[in-house]
Amino acid sequence: MTDILDRMPYARFLGLQTLVSGDEITVIMPFADRLIGNPMLPALHGGSTAALLEMTAMAQVAILFPSPRLPRPINVTVAYLRTGRPINAYARARISRAGRRVAHVQAEAWQEERAQPIASLTAHFLLDNQS
């Protein structure tokens, strides 16, 4: 699973790590000072939170639909629900529907309590059926 995120340069920059349990993955974004977007609060940069969610969704699609190429995003919508604090962030994604060419994915990011997400994602990914 780590090799999927290793193929994404920004995932390496963010230091993303994975925990795999069966077909479900949890992606961890360890806190680093470079992830701060608003130093006055301090708060995580929205771009790093969105990237965490998008890469988690891509990795979840890739693990369930293996292919030499990564799934390609068609559209991605992120809702910011709470301020991301300067601590580790976690994310999980689930595929709510998948056809032959497109997968619909939902993901959530949280910090201390999964029941209190800091952001959520809804996206469609193009599946590569050329394997």
Secondary structure, DSSP 8 states (H G I E B T S, - for coil): -HHHHHT-HHHHHHT-EEEEETTEEEEEE---GGGEEETTTTEE-HHHHHHHHHHHHHHHHHHHS--SS--EEEEEEEEE-S---SS-EEEEEEEEEE-SSEEEEEEEEESS-TTS-SEEEEEEEE-----
